[in-house]
Amino acid sequence: MSTEVAKKKQSPVALLKGALSADSTQQQFHDVLKENAGAFIASIIELYSSDNNLQKCDPNAVIMEALKAASLKLPINKNLGFAYIVSYKTSPQFQMGYKGYIQLAMRTGQFRYLNADKIYDGMRVDKDYLTGKIQILGAAKSDTVTGYFCYMELINGFSKAVYISREEAKTHGERYSQAYQYDIREKKKTCPWSTDFDAMGIKTAIKRLSKYFPMTVEMAQWMDDHDEEDI
């Protein structure tokens, strides 16, 4: 039996494990994660094994997207919300979650406060157009989410806040996320915009505010490469 035929008979998970066991792949993860490389590689296997859509993607392509998360030292466990690897048709794509943005920002050591969350029905958002300050008033009357905010205050005293409505977040996702466009068109739920819309709404508010963040090299590089992209 030829090597190619043997590969075709292997399951996608077996192919992924084989690719991850290669010395060159092991070395790439070790170079960026050191002693944590083994645990991260195990998390790739766990993610791939539990995601039927991701298994339609080339295992080597999945590994390359996982390396992007590893280089930022962000876990890819879906439940943690730091980073995702999602499939767009048969193409795997790395996407940073809103907690990933917060994590990279906090690594600068320049934030006193950085908070992002949902706005609920019953709350009122007032903005002073002269100062740019935003106030959130009132209390939630229900679990209905009407918008999202992000607030930052640096150690030097600079502060800024951003608010977007739920409709604004939806418009952003439909415009910039190819995977979300695909899900809407095919009536599927394969990307975070479909499975955790509020998390993506919060992320959109953070991205709007991130232009005011003090930049690390890794944050600046990420923003340059993914300025308006939401996979």
N, C-alpha and C positions, 0 to 999 in steps of 0.2 A: 504493500500500500504506500503510495507516494505521500510526502509530507503535506502537500496541499490537500489531498483527500482526507488525511488524518485530521487536519485543522478544521475542515468543513464538518466533520463528525463530532467535534467538540462543542460543548455548550458555550454560549457567550461568556458565562462566568468563568469557565475553565480557561478560555482564551485570555480573559483579563488577568487571571491569576498567573498564567504563564508569562504574560508581558511584564507584569509587576515583579516577577522573580528574576528577571534579567539583571545581570550585574550593573549594566549601564543605567538602568532605571533606578535601581536601589541607590546607586551613587548620586544621582540627581536629587533624590529626595533627602538623602543624608547631607548633601552639601548645604541645603537651605534649612533643614530641621534638626540636624545633628541627632541627638539621642531620642528625639520624638518622631523620627522618621517611621519607625515600625508601627506605632499607633496610628499615624496618619494613613499609611498604606492599608492597614486593616480597615479604616473607616471608608476608604475607596471601595474595597470589596463589599462591605456591608451596604453602602449606598447603591452600588451597581446591582447587587443581588436582589434588592428590594424594589427596584424600579424597572418595570417591564419596558417602558418607553426608552429608557437609557440603554437597555440591552440591545436595542435595535441599532445602536451607534457602534462604530469601530472602537474596540477597547483601547487601542493606542491613542485615538483622538480624545477619549475620555481621560486618559492619564495625563495628556498634555494640558487639558483644562484644569485638572486637579492640581497640577504643578503651579498654575497661576495662583490658586488659593494658598498653596503651601508657601509660595514666595512672599505672600503677605502675612503668613502665619495665622490664617483664619480657618477654623474647622468647617467641614462641609456637611456636617450633620444637619438635615433639614429642620429638625425640631429646635435647633439652637438659633437659627436665623442670622448667622454671620455671613454665610456664603452658600451658594447653590451651584450645582451643575445640572442643567436642564437640557432636555432634548428638543431641538427645533427640527421637526421631521426626523431625519436620521443624523442630524449634526449636533454634537454635544457643545454646550456653551456655558462658560463660567459667568456667574452673576453674583455681585456682592449684595448682601442683604443690608437692611438699615443698621443692624447692630454692628456690621462690619465697618460701615462709615464711622459710627460712634467710636469703635475700637481704635481705628487709625487716628481719629482726631485726638482721643485721650492720650495716645502715646506721645503727643507733642509736649505734654506736661504744662500746657499754657491755659487750660480751661478751669475755671472755677465751677461753672455749671454748664451742662449740655443735656437738654431734655427734649424729647420728642414723643408725641402721643396723639390720641384721637380726641376730637371734639364731638360731643353728643348733643342730640336734640334737647333744647332747653337752655343751652349755653349760648352766650352772645359774644361775638368777637368785635372789639372796637379798635380802630387804628387811628392814631394821630398822624396825619399826613405831613405835618411839619417836622416832627421829631422821628417819625417812623416807628414809634413805640406801639406795641400791641397789648391790649388787655383782654383777658378771657373772664367774662362775668357770668354769674348765674350758676345753676346746678343742673345736672343731667335729669331729664324727665323720663327718659327711656333708654334702651340699649341701641337706639338708632344712631349710627355714626353720620355726622354731617360734614366733617372736615378733619384736617390734620394740622399740627403745628410743630415747629422746632424752635427752641430758644437756646441761645448761647450767651455766656458771660465769661470773658477772659480774666485772668489774674490781674491784668493791667487796667481792668475796669470797663473795657469796651463790651457792649452788649448789643444783641440784635435778635429779632424774632421774625419768623415767616409763618403765614397761614395760607392754606389752600383749601378750597371746598372739595367735597367728594367728587363732584362733577369735573372739577379741574384735574384731579388725579386721574379720573377715568379717561379724560381726553388725552392726557399725557401718555398713559399706557397704550391707548389705541394708536397714537401717532408714532411712538418710538419703539414699541416692543413688537418685533416680528413674531415672537412666540405667542403673544397675546392676540395679535391679528389672526394667527393661524387657529388658535383655540376658538375664537369667536366665529370664524368662517366654518370650521369643521365641527363646532359644538363639542369641543373636548375640554379637558382640564389637565393640562400637562405642564403649565408654568406657574410661578408664584402669583402672577397677576390674576390667575383663575382660582388658585387654591387658597391664597391668603392675601386678598385684595387690600385689607387694612394695613398689613405690613408694607406693602408696596406704596400705599398712600403716604405712610409715615416716611418711607425712604425718599419719596418725591419731595416732601417738605424739607428733609435734610439736605438733599441735593441742591435745592433752591438756596439754602442758607450756606452751603459749603464754600461758595465763592468768597465768603468772609473768614473762613477758617485760616489759622496759621498753618502753613504748609510744611510737611516733611517731604523728603525726597520721594518716598513711596506713595504718599497721597497725591503729590503733584503729578507723578508719572501716571497714576491711575486715572486722575481727572483728565489729563491730556488725551489718554487713549480711549476713554469712555465718557466723554463730556455729556452727550445727550442720549446715550445708549441705554436702553432697558430691554434686556433680552427677553 
